[in-house]
Amino acid sequence: MAEEKKLNIYQKMQVARVKLQETKIKKSGKNVFAKYEYYTLDDFLPALNRIFLEVGLTDRFNLERTYDNGLCIEKATLDIIDVEDP
């Protein structure tokens, strides 16, 4: 029996991108003033969570907030992690 080739994280990310594109997600956000529609997290997160589970990926989101002379500075970081990589 042939052993199935293990995908690396970059290959898994590519598979996840293609699967997400195939879902044909609809935009639910609407900007009535500028007259355009946009994706909200509710539009794509359920599909993305399902896909990540299928391909063996997970994500970690971190929001870091610092203050400089009364100015709030926010830095968002998204890490994609291969759950099969030790």
C-alpha positions, 0 to 999 in steps of 0.5 A: 500500500502506498503511503500518503505524502505529508503536505508541508505548511505552505502546501496546506495553506494553498489547499486551504486557499483553494477550498475557501475560494470554492465556497463562493462566500457572499458579502454581507457587510454593506456601506450605504454611504460609499455604496459597496459591500464587504466581507465580515468575519461571520461570512468566512470564519465558519468555512475557514475553521472547517477547512483548517480542521480538514487540512491540519492547520490552526491559527492564533490571533493576538492583538497588542495594544500600547500607548505612546504620548496618549496615542493608542497603537494596536498591532494585530498578528495572525499566526498560522500553525501546522498542527501536525508539525512537532 
